[in-house]
């Protein structure tokens, strides 16, 4: 008998202590996003690349498309079907050495990237705007091709995280 009372009281314990499930929060955030942004179908334009790194805009577009295709809530559509347009620019790219060996050779490098993203409706009104930055460290070795590979991997991680942050910002309306 006590076992049944205990099982019956467990849900009340979680309610009383303020515990909440993330699914409820996600649904609430989605409802807020749909109310604040009012769009579900988005066209993603190629971001303008104002950095010295060639091809960065294509890699970033691929990362954005991946985020939208694997997420739920916002759909990528053709330009003619879109309710809003996501556009922006890659404004800052920097790769520097941050740690050195005794012989004054670089041992660790850091890449930083800044992106400005804007969501506009069909009339050109800005619905959402955000400028975000991220950085990643990579190992510098005596082998130039290995160092280049490490730098490209670090850059891809940054692009993936920035795309994820833009997607989440649009979903949450923040």
Secondary structure, DSSP 8 states (H G I E B T S, - for coil): -HHHHHHHHHHHHHHHTT---HHHHHHHHHHHHHHHH---EEEE---EE-SSSTTHHHHHHHHHHHHHHHSSS-EE--GGG-SEEEEEEEEEEEEEEEEE-TTS-EEEEEEEEEEEEEEEETTS-EEEEEEEEEEEEEE--S-HHHHHHHHHHHHHHHHHHHHHHHHHHHHHT-
